[in-house]
Amino acid sequence: MHDPIPDTSLGSFAAVLAGELPGSWTSAYHPDLGELNVHHVLTDAVWDMNEVADALAKHPVHHCAVLQRHDGTRLFVTEQPGHAEGYLIAALAPRDLPAEAFRGVREPDGIAVQADPFSASEHITVDFLPRYYVAAHQVVKNAEHLNEASSAPEHLVMTWSDGALVVEEPDRADVTQVLTDHGFVLDTARSVLVLSGDDTAHQAASVRASKERLSALGIDTVLRHPRTRPAPGTTPVAPPATSSSPSARRR
């Protein structure tokens, strides 16, 4: 039995549409592969929470097309479900960005277009792409902020207190282990680690060794002195006033 001739009307539509959109676009048609259907790789990347997402959730995708511009922007094209004529157009999410970057960003929901690539191009250019640009820009900015935050070194503060060094109990077990390995003792009542100053030479060596190991973990160590405050009930002493007596003026 011969293989059925694939329906390439979607592929033809996508190819013409790619030539009508602003910029330089390519079109790739993905036919039905039968039991080897792997269209879920594309549908999982569809950036939509409205009409297109609903259609994909309710109807299998037998074939589709992907338009890609030189800057990496990708559009997903599939047939409208049922007997409706026309196509659904949605964005594919930008690649190689962490999932956290998409948090809080509204999806640039796709649109339904008629089976006319010329009118479809106008709707995509005027209605859809501006929303995509706003969403994509926000996601890229979020990714940059996440990258900056992850690359910035952590800080661990050691505060002097009556000759001892005090550190708030870290959230990370490996950091706590470094400190206890070098003489810090956990005070569970105050949730702090304390390095005694009974032996200042040993204390200094412990601080140097712990700083080196913490630096290897990407953590900067900061030594701070507690803020000094005036004792309750005291007032600053005013400077002595300059004498203004007649005898002083005559001298």
N, C-alpha and C positions, 0 to 999 in steps of 0.2 A: 504494500500500500504506500502510495507516494505521500510525502509530507505536504500538509496544507500550505498554501501560499500565505505568508504572514501579511497582516493588515498593516501597510506602511503609510496610511493616510496621516497618522499621527507623526510619523517621521518626516513626511513631506511638509506638514504644517510647521513643525519645529524648525526645519531647515530654512524655510522662507522667513519665519519669524526672526531667526538669528540675524538675517541680513537686514531686517527692518529696524531693529533696536539700536539705540545710540551707542557708539563704541564698536569695538571689534569682538564679535561673539562667534563661538563655534557651537555646533549642534551634534549630539551623540544620541542615536536611537538605540534603545534597549528592548529587543523583541522578547516574546514569551519563550522561555527556555524549558517549558514543560516541567518535568520532575526536578530539573536543576535550577528552578526559579530562585534567583538571588536578589530580587528587587527590594527585599526588606532592608538591604544595606543602604539603599537610597531613601526608602520611605522613612526609615528610622531617623534620617537626618533632615526630614522636612520640618521647616521652622514655621509652624502654624498651629494655632489652637482654635480654629474656627471651621469654616466650611470644608477646607481641604482635609484637615485632620479628621473631621467627622466622616468624610467619604472614605478615607483610607482605613478607618477603623471598621467600617461596615462592609466594604467591598474589596476583594482581592485585586491587585494590580497585575494585569497580564502583560502589559507592555507600557513603556514610558519613554520620555526623552529628557535629556539634561542639556541646558544651554549654559555655556561658560564664557565669561568675559576675560580679557587679558589680566585684569586685576584680581581674579579669583572668585568674583561674584558668580554664583550658580543658581539657576532657576530649574525647577522640577515641573515637567509637563505631563499630564495624564488626562485620560478621557473622563468626562463627566459620567457618573454612574447612571445606570438605567438606560432609558432610550433617549435621553436628552442629547441634543447636538451641541458640540462645543467642547472646550477643554478647561481644566483647572490648572492654574499657574500658582506656584508657591516658591518661596526661597528655600534653598538648602543652607543649613546653618554654616557659618564660617568654620573652617577646619582648624585643627591643632590649637584650640583654645580650651582652657579648663572649664568644667561645668559650672564652677562658681561664678565665672564671668557673665553667665547668662541670667543669674539670679536677679530678680527685680526688673528685668528688661522685658517689655511687652513684645510679643512676637509680631513680626510684620505680616499679619495674616494675608493669605493669598486671595486670588480673585478668580471668578469664572468668566470666561471669554467665549465669544462666538467663534465658529470654525472659519474665521477670516483673519489671517495673520496680519493684515494691514490695520484693521481696527483694533485687533488685540495688542499690537505694538503701541498704539496710542494710549490704550488703557493702562498698559504696564508702565509706560514712561511717565504718564501724568499722575496716576493714582497709586500704583504699587511701589515703584522704585524709590520715590521719596521717603516712604515709610520704612523701607528696607535700609536706606542709607542712615536714617536716624538710629534705628535699632542696632545696626552693625557698628556704627561709630561708638555707641555706648558700651557695647560688649568689648570692643577693642580697648577702650579706656579702662574698663573694669579689669581686663586681663593685665594691662600695664601696671595698675595699682597693686594687683595681687603679686605680680612679679617683683615689684619694688619692695613690698612688705616681706616677701619670702627671702629676698636677697639681703635685706638689712639685718645686721647682726643683732642678736639678743643682748640684753644687758643684765648683769647681776650686780646688785648693790651691796657692798659690805660697809656697815656703819659702825664707827667707833662708839663704844659705850663703856665708860669707866675702865679703859684699857683693853677691853675685850672687843672682838669684832662680831657683829650680829648680822645675820642674813635671814630674810624672810624665807620660810620653808618653800623650796621650789616645787613647781607642778611636775617637773620631769624627774623621774627616778634616777636617771644617769647623772644628772647634775647633783642631786643629793648624795649619790655614791661618791662622786669626786670630792665633795666637801668633807664627808665623814672619813674618807680615806686619809685626809690630811688634817685630822684633828678636830674638826667641827663636831659639836655634840648637839643632838636634837633636844630642844626643850619643848616637849609636847604641850605643856600648859600654855605657852605663848606662841606656839607654831613657828618657832625660829630655830636657827642653828647658831651656836655660839662657839667661838674660838677664844679660849682663855688667854689672858696676857700675863700669866704667871712667869712664863719664860719667853721674854721678848725675842730672843734669837730664834727659838723654835717657832714662835708665832710668825716671824718674818719669813722663815724658810717655808712654812706651810702655805702662806699666802702666795709666794712666788710659784710654788709647785702647783697649787690649785689653779692659779691664773693660766699657767701653760696648758694644763689639761682642758680647762674650760675653753680656752682659745681654739684648741683643736676641735671642739664641738661647735664652733661658731659663736661663742659667747664672750662678750667683752666684760671685764670686771672693773667696777668703779668703786673707789674708796671714798667715803664721805664722813664728814664730822657732823654730829647732830647740831641743829640750830640752837644757838644760845639765846635765852630770853631773860629779861630782867626779872629779879625775884618779885613775887607779889607784894604790893604795898610800897614799892620803892619808886622814886622819881629820879630822872637824870639830874646830876649836879650842874647848876648853871655856872658858867665861867665868871671869874671876878670882874666886877664892873670897873671901868676906867675912872680914876678920880677926877672930880670936876670942881674941887674946892678952890676958893680964890687964891690961896697960897700956892696951890699947884700950878694955877695958870700964870702966876707971876714969875715962876722959875724958868 
